[in-house]
């Protein structure tokens, strides 16, 4: 009909724009569900697997990956983050050991903690972690000497009894306590109990600390066995050395764990 404007071209343009916007929104939703939208470029400073770990942890906190959900596969994560599958695998291993995720062979990794459970109060945790470090420093000054004394003065029966605690689930506490008990100085046990109290905080129960992780707990048991064998051999020098080596390992391991999951420890 003459005199009427032809809106067909305009409608076609608007339709094309609408389709484009719908596609963009659809892709945004897909990226949100897969976590791509929150992926950040990995930078220097931290090790690659540590950066990957922090990104996955942040995605859980953001609610992209929810408690009980299956994480994307290793290949998908590797492609999105631009790293190797070996790097992804190491990050997932650490998250699994710490109890953030649960890896099921043949199925994948499920989110074990919610975002709220991963949020930390920096001030309270930093205060506790500083106490932990101070306690470990004090133990490093004293316990190697006590191990040396135990190798000299403990009876055969007391050393045999000590061996019963090597497989204890709470061996990091019970083994050390029983070792000091062989010296028959109650004040030393009270001293150790006070330090153990400094190293315990019920607010840090969401993540599994190194002493409860499979890899580290095996290393700790092997270290305890070396101390025990030195005591059986009545070798005070080796008892001293292995105790110091063990406590240095504990300090390093816990510091790395807390630095990664809670923030940097301040050393005096």
FIDRENVEX-948833 format. One record per residue (C-alpha): residue in one letter; chain; x, y, z. Coordinates in nm, 3 decimals. Example, Ala and Ser with C-alpha at 12.3 -4.5 7.8 and 13.67 -1.06 7.14 Angstrom:
! FIDRENVEX-948833
+------+-----+---------+---------+---------+
: type : mol :    east :   north :      up :
+------+-----+---------+---------+---------+
:    a :   A :   1.230 :  -0.450 :   0.780 :
:    s :   A :   1.367 :  -0.106 :   0.714 :
+------+-----+---------+---------+---------+
END
This chain:
! FIDRENVEX-948833
+------+-----+---------+---------+---------+
: type : mol :    east :   north :      up :
+------+-----+---------+---------+---------+
:    x :   A :   0.000 :   0.000 :   0.000 :
:    x :   A :   0.145 :   0.333 :  -0.102 :
:    x :   A :   0.234 :   0.586 :   0.164 :
:    x :   A :   0.308 :   0.324 :   0.430 :
:    x :   A :   0.660 :   0.270 :   0.561 :
:    x :   A :   0.821 :  -0.066 :   0.509 :
:    x :   A :   0.929 :  -0.190 :   0.855 :
:    x :   A :   1.056 :  -0.526 :   0.728 :
:    x :   A :   1.427 :  -0.431 :   0.727 :
:    x :   A :   1.401 :  -0.278 :   1.073 :
:    x :   A :   1.219 :  -0.584 :   1.210 :
:    x :   A :   1.482 :  -0.812 :   1.060 :
:    x :   A :   1.756 :  -0.610 :   1.228 :
:    x :   A :   1.575 :  -0.614 :   1.564 :
:    x :   A :   1.517 :  -0.988 :   1.533 :
:    x :   A :   1.885 :  -1.047 :   1.457 :
:    x :   A :   1.986 :  -0.834 :   1.757 :
:    x :   A :   1.738 :  -1.020 :   1.979 :
:    x :   A :   1.877 :  -1.354 :   1.868 :
:    x :   A :   2.231 :  -1.231 :   1.932 :
:    x :   A :   2.140 :  -1.112 :   2.283 :
:    x :   A :   1.969 :  -1.442 :   2.359 :
:    x :   A :   2.277 :  -1.631 :   2.246 :
:    x :   A :   2.502 :  -1.411 :   2.462 :
:    x :   A :   2.276 :  -1.465 :   2.765 :
:    x :   A :   2.262 :  -1.839 :   2.701 :
:    x :   A :   2.642 :  -1.858 :   2.682 :
:    x :   A :   2.668 :  -1.651 :   2.999 :
:    x :   A :   2.446 :  -1.897 :   3.185 :
:    x :   A :   2.646 :  -2.192 :   3.052 :
:    x :   A :   2.972 :  -2.025 :   3.154 :
:    x :   A :   2.830 :  -1.954 :   3.499 :
:    x :   A :   2.733 :  -2.316 :   3.549 :
:    x :   A :   3.069 :  -2.446 :   3.430 :
:    x :   A :   3.267 :  -2.184 :   3.615 :
:    x :   A :   3.429 :  -2.037 :   3.304 :
:    x :   A :   3.299 :  -1.688 :   3.374 :
:    x :   A :   3.491 :  -1.676 :   3.702 :
:    x :   A :   3.816 :  -1.814 :   3.570 :
:    x :   A :   4.096 :  -1.564 :   3.594 :
:    x :   A :   4.424 :  -1.559 :   3.410 :
:    x :   A :   4.690 :  -1.739 :   3.608 :
:    x :   A :   4.977 :  -1.516 :   3.708 :
:    x :   A :   5.320 :  -1.551 :   3.865 :
:    x :   A :   5.395 :  -1.557 :   4.237 :
:    x :   A :   5.221 :  -1.877 :   4.343 :
:    x :   A :   5.286 :  -2.221 :   4.202 :
:    x :   A :   5.049 :  -2.312 :   3.920 :
:    x :   A :   4.871 :  -2.586 :   4.112 :
:    x :   A :   4.825 :  -2.347 :   4.406 :
:    x :   A :   4.665 :  -2.088 :   4.178 :
:    x :   A :   4.434 :  -2.353 :   4.035 :
:    x :   A :   4.343 :  -2.466 :   4.386 :
:    x :   A :   4.256 :  -2.110 :   4.491 :
:    x :   A :   4.046 :  -2.058 :   4.179 :
:    x :   A :   3.844 :  -2.373 :   4.241 :
:    x :   A :   3.803 :  -2.276 :   4.606 :
:    x :   A :   3.682 :  -1.928 :   4.503 :
:    x :   A :   3.434 :  -2.080 :   4.258 :
:    x :   A :   3.288 :  -2.283 :   4.544 :
:    x :   A :   3.267 :  -1.971 :   4.763 :
:    x :   A :   3.096 :  -1.782 :   4.477 :
:    x :   A :   2.838 :  -2.061 :   4.451 :
:    x :   A :   2.934 :  -2.166 :   4.099 :
:    x :   A :   3.014 :  -2.513 :   4.227 :
:    x :   A :   2.770 :  -2.610 :   4.502 :
:    x :   A :   2.801 :  -2.864 :   4.780 :
:    x :   A :   2.729 :  -3.213 :   4.648 :
:    x :   A :   2.782 :  -3.120 :   4.282 :
:    x :   A :   3.033 :  -3.286 :   4.052 :
:    x :   A :   3.321 :  -3.065 :   3.941 :
:    x :   A :   3.403 :  -3.041 :   3.569 :
:    x :   A :   3.652 :  -3.303 :   3.452 :
:    x :   A :   4.029 :  -3.259 :   3.454 :
:    x :   A :   4.043 :  -3.200 :   3.079 :
:    x :   A :   3.776 :  -2.929 :   3.092 :
:    x :   A :   3.946 :  -2.750 :   3.382 :
:    x :   A :   4.286 :  -2.777 :   3.215 :
:    x :   A :   4.156 :  -2.623 :   2.893 :
:    x :   A :   3.976 :  -2.339 :   3.070 :
:    x :   A :   4.270 :  -2.251 :   3.294 :
:    x :   A :   4.537 :  -2.305 :   3.031 :
:    x :   A :   4.740 :  -2.551 :   3.238 :
:    x :   A :   4.830 :  -2.919 :   3.211 :
:    x :   A :   4.616 :  -3.199 :   3.349 :
:    x :   A :   4.902 :  -3.282 :   3.585 :
:    x :   A :   4.864 :  -2.936 :   3.740 :
:    x :   A :   4.488 :  -2.980 :   3.770 :
:    x :   A :   4.537 :  -3.326 :   3.922 :
:    x :   A :   4.773 :  -3.191 :   4.192 :
:    x :   A :   4.530 :  -2.913 :   4.282 :
:    x :   A :   4.244 :  -3.162 :   4.309 :
:    x :   A :   4.460 :  -3.394 :   4.518 :
:    x :   A :   4.529 :  -3.119 :   4.772 :
:    x :   A :   4.163 :  -3.017 :   4.782 :
:    x :   A :   4.065 :  -3.380 :   4.834 :
:    x :   A :   4.321 :  -3.430 :   5.113 :
:    x :   A :   4.198 :  -3.114 :   5.286 :
:    x :   A :   3.837 :  -3.229 :   5.265 :
:    x :   A :   3.714 :  -2.951 :   5.034 :
:    x :   A :   3.617 :  -3.205 :   4.768 :
:    x :   A :   3.582 :  -3.583 :   4.763 :
:    x :   A :   3.735 :  -3.763 :   4.469 :
:    x :   A :   3.568 :  -4.091 :   4.375 :
:    x :   A :   3.765 :  -4.316 :   4.141 :
:    x :   A :   3.591 :  -4.356 :   3.808 :
:    x :   A :   3.333 :  -4.084 :   3.881 :
:    x :   A :   3.515 :  -3.759 :   3.949 :
:    x :   A :   3.537 :  -3.502 :   4.226 :
:    x :   A :   3.236 :  -3.389 :   4.428 :
:    x :   A :   3.220 :  -3.065 :   4.627 :
:    x :   A :   3.220 :  -3.158 :   4.995 :
:    x :   A :   3.202 :  -2.811 :   5.158 :
:    x :   A :   2.973 :  -2.519 :   5.084 :
:    x :   A :   3.091 :  -2.167 :   5.013 :
:    x :   A :   2.992 :  -2.055 :   5.363 :
:    x :   A :   3.193 :  -2.339 :   5.517 :
:    x :   A :   3.501 :  -2.223 :   5.328 :
:    x :   A :   3.477 :  -1.860 :   5.436 :
:    x :   A :   3.724 :  -1.770 :   5.709 :
:    x :   A :   3.758 :  -1.491 :   5.961 :
:    x :   A :   4.110 :  -1.372 :   5.886 :
:    x :   A :   4.177 :  -1.205 :   6.223 :
:    x :   A :   4.078 :  -1.502 :   6.440 :
:    x :   A :   4.258 :  -1.753 :   6.220 :
:    x :   A :   4.573 :  -1.547 :   6.196 :
:    x :   A :   4.580 :  -1.518 :   6.575 :
:    x :   A :   4.548 :  -1.893 :   6.613 :
:    x :   A :   4.805 :  -1.969 :   6.345 :
:    x :   A :   5.056 :  -1.740 :   6.510 :
:    x :   A :   5.009 :  -1.933 :   6.836 :
:    x :   A :   5.058 :  -2.260 :   6.648 :
:    x :   A :   5.387 :  -2.139 :   6.507 :
:    x :   A :   5.505 :  -2.018 :   6.849 :
:    x :   A :   5.416 :  -2.353 :   7.006 :
:    x :   A :   5.610 :  -2.543 :   6.739 :
:    x :   A :   5.914 :  -2.319 :   6.789 :
:    x :   A :   5.911 :  -2.391 :   7.163 :
:    x :   A :   5.878 :  -2.766 :   7.103 :
:    x :   A :   6.173 :  -2.751 :   6.863 :
:    x :   A :   6.386 :  -2.603 :   7.143 :
:    x :   A :   6.297 :  -2.869 :   7.399 :
:    x :   A :   6.161 :  -3.198 :   7.260 :
:    x :   A :   6.478 :  -3.313 :   7.079 :
:    x :   A :   6.662 :  -3.285 :   7.413 :
:    x :   A :   6.384 :  -3.480 :   7.587 :
:    x :   A :   6.402 :  -3.753 :   7.321 :
:    x :   A :   6.776 :  -3.781 :   7.381 :
:    x :   A :   6.715 :  -3.810 :   7.757 :
:    x :   A :   6.450 :  -4.076 :   7.702 :
:    x :   A :   6.693 :  -4.283 :   7.495 :
:    x :   A :   6.927 :  -4.284 :   7.793 :
:    x :   A :   6.693 :  -4.316 :   8.091 :
:    x :   A :   6.368 :  -4.486 :   7.978 :
:    x :   A :   6.326 :  -4.851 :   8.074 :
:    x :   A :   6.287 :  -5.124 :   7.811 :
:    x :   A :   5.926 :  -5.169 :   7.921 :
:    x :   A :   5.851 :  -4.799 :   7.875 :
:    x :   A :   6.003 :  -4.796 :   7.528 :
:    x :   A :   5.809 :  -5.109 :   7.432 :
:    x :   A :   5.490 :  -4.941 :   7.553 :
:    x :   A :   5.573 :  -4.637 :   7.341 :
:    x :   A :   5.569 :  -4.858 :   7.032 :
:    x :   A :   5.200 :  -4.930 :   7.091 :
:    x :   A :   5.115 :  -4.569 :   7.006 :
:    x :   A :   5.277 :  -4.564 :   6.662 :
:    x :   A :   4.950 :  -4.666 :   6.494 :
:    x :   A :   4.728 :  -4.453 :   6.717 :
:    x :   A :   4.491 :  -4.224 :   6.526 :
:    x :   A :   4.603 :  -3.940 :   6.752 :
:    x :   A :   4.968 :  -4.045 :   6.745 :
:    x :   A :   5.101 :  -3.692 :   6.701 :
:    x :   A :   4.972 :  -3.621 :   7.050 :
:    x :   A :   4.981 :  -3.961 :   7.223 :
:    x :   A :   5.325 :  -4.069 :   7.096 :
:    x :   A :   5.490 :  -3.747 :   7.209 :
:    x :   A :   5.310 :  -3.754 :   7.543 :
:    x :   A :   5.408 :  -4.113 :   7.616 :
:    x :   A :   5.768 :  -4.040 :   7.520 :
:    x :   A :   5.788 :  -3.754 :   7.769 :
:    x :   A :   5.610 :  -3.965 :   8.032 :
:    x :   A :   5.911 :  -4.199 :   8.036 :
:    x :   A :   6.109 :  -3.918 :   8.206 :
:    x :   A :   5.871 :  -3.915 :   8.506 :
:    x :   A :   5.850 :  -3.536 :   8.523 :
:    x :   A :   5.481 :  -3.436 :   8.555 :
:    x :   A :   5.563 :  -3.071 :   8.491 :
:    x :   A :   5.687 :  -3.165 :   8.143 :
:    x :   A :   5.355 :  -3.332 :   8.064 :
:    x :   A :   5.165 :  -3.024 :   8.180 :
:    x :   A :   5.395 :  -2.815 :   7.961 :
:    x :   A :   5.326 :  -3.034 :   7.658 :
:    x :   A :   4.950 :  -3.037 :   7.720 :
:    x :   A :   4.952 :  -2.658 :   7.728 :
:    x :   A :   5.136 :  -2.644 :   7.396 :
:    x :   A :   4.898 :  -2.896 :   7.243 :
:    x :   A :   4.614 :  -2.670 :   7.355 :
:    x :   A :   4.776 :  -2.383 :   7.166 :
:    x :   A :   4.783 :  -2.603 :   6.856 :
:    x :   A :   4.413 :  -2.690 :   6.877 :
:    x :   A :   4.123 :  -2.472 :   6.769 :
:    x :   A :   3.771 :  -2.613 :   6.739 :
:    x :   A :   3.683 :  -2.338 :   6.489 :
:    x :   A :   3.917 :  -2.501 :   6.235 :
:    x :   A :   3.713 :  -2.816 :   6.190 :
:    x :   A :   3.588 :  -2.778 :   5.833 :
:    x :   A :   3.919 :  -2.861 :   5.665 :
:    x :   A :   4.130 :  -3.164 :   5.745 :
:    x :   A :   4.469 :  -3.054 :   5.886 :
:    x :   A :   4.783 :  -3.233 :   5.763 :
:    x :   A :   4.790 :  -3.472 :   6.060 :
:    x :   A :   4.455 :  -3.615 :   5.939 :
:    x :   A :   4.551 :  -3.630 :   5.573 :
:    x :   A :   4.656 :  -3.964 :   5.427 :
:    x :   A :   4.983 :  -3.850 :   5.267 :
:    x :   A :   5.111 :  -3.655 :   5.567 :
:    x :   A :   4.988 :  -3.899 :   5.830 :
:    x :   A :   5.195 :  -4.173 :   5.665 :
:    x :   A :   5.504 :  -3.951 :   5.670 :
:    x :   A :   5.442 :  -3.865 :   6.035 :
:    x :   A :   5.415 :  -4.232 :   6.127 :
:    x :   A :   5.743 :  -4.310 :   5.950 :
:    x :   A :   5.911 :  -4.026 :   6.139 :
:    x :   A :   5.775 :  -4.155 :   6.471 :
:    x :   A :   5.907 :  -4.501 :   6.386 :
:    x :   A :   6.258 :  -4.358 :   6.334 :
:    x :   A :   6.243 :  -4.188 :   6.673 :
:    x :   A :   6.118 :  -4.511 :   6.831 :
:    x :   A :   6.394 :  -4.719 :   6.674 :
:    x :   A :   6.656 :  -4.471 :   6.797 :
:    x :   A :   6.515 :  -4.508 :   7.149 :
:    x :   A :   6.526 :  -4.888 :   7.123 :
:    x :   A :   6.887 :  -4.868 :   7.010 :
:    x :   A :   6.962 :  -4.632 :   7.301 :
:    x :   A :   7.101 :  -4.386 :   7.052 :
:    x :   A :   7.043 :  -4.045 :   7.205 :
:    x :   A :   7.203 :  -3.853 :   6.918 :
:    x :   A :   6.976 :  -4.008 :   6.657 :
:    x :   A :   6.673 :  -3.969 :   6.884 :
:    x :   A :   6.758 :  -3.598 :   6.906 :
:    x :   A :   6.811 :  -3.570 :   6.530 :
:    x :   A :   6.494 :  -3.755 :   6.428 :
:    x :   A :   6.278 :  -3.562 :   6.674 :
:    x :   A :   6.409 :  -3.231 :   6.543 :
:    x :   A :   6.364 :  -3.348 :   6.183 :
:    x :   A :   6.006 :  -3.448 :   6.262 :
:    x :   A :   5.913 :  -3.117 :   6.425 :
:    x :   A :   6.068 :  -2.919 :   6.141 :
:    x :   A :   5.857 :  -3.124 :   5.900 :
:    x :   A :   5.546 :  -3.049 :   6.106 :
:    x :   A :   5.622 :  -2.678 :   6.109 :
:    x :   A :   5.686 :  -2.664 :   5.734 :
:    x :   A :   5.384 :  -2.878 :   5.644 :
:    x :   A :   5.138 :  -2.691 :   5.863 :
:    x :   A :   5.270 :  -2.353 :   5.753 :
:    x :   A :   5.225 :  -2.445 :   5.385 :
:    x :   A :   4.876 :  -2.576 :   5.460 :
:    x :   A :   4.768 :  -2.263 :   5.645 :
:    x :   A :   4.930 :  -2.031 :   5.392 :
:    x :   A :   4.734 :  -2.201 :   5.117 :
:    x :   A :   4.393 :  -2.228 :   5.283 :
:    x :   A :   4.384 :  -1.956 :   5.550 :
:    x :   A :   4.642 :  -1.691 :   5.463 :
:    x :   A :   5.006 :  -1.619 :   5.534 :
:    x :   A :   5.150 :  -1.696 :   5.874 :
:    x :   A :   5.355 :  -1.424 :   6.038 :
:    x :   A :   5.688 :  -1.541 :   6.165 :
:    x :   A :   5.859 :  -1.354 :   6.447 :
+------+-----+---------+---------+---------+
END
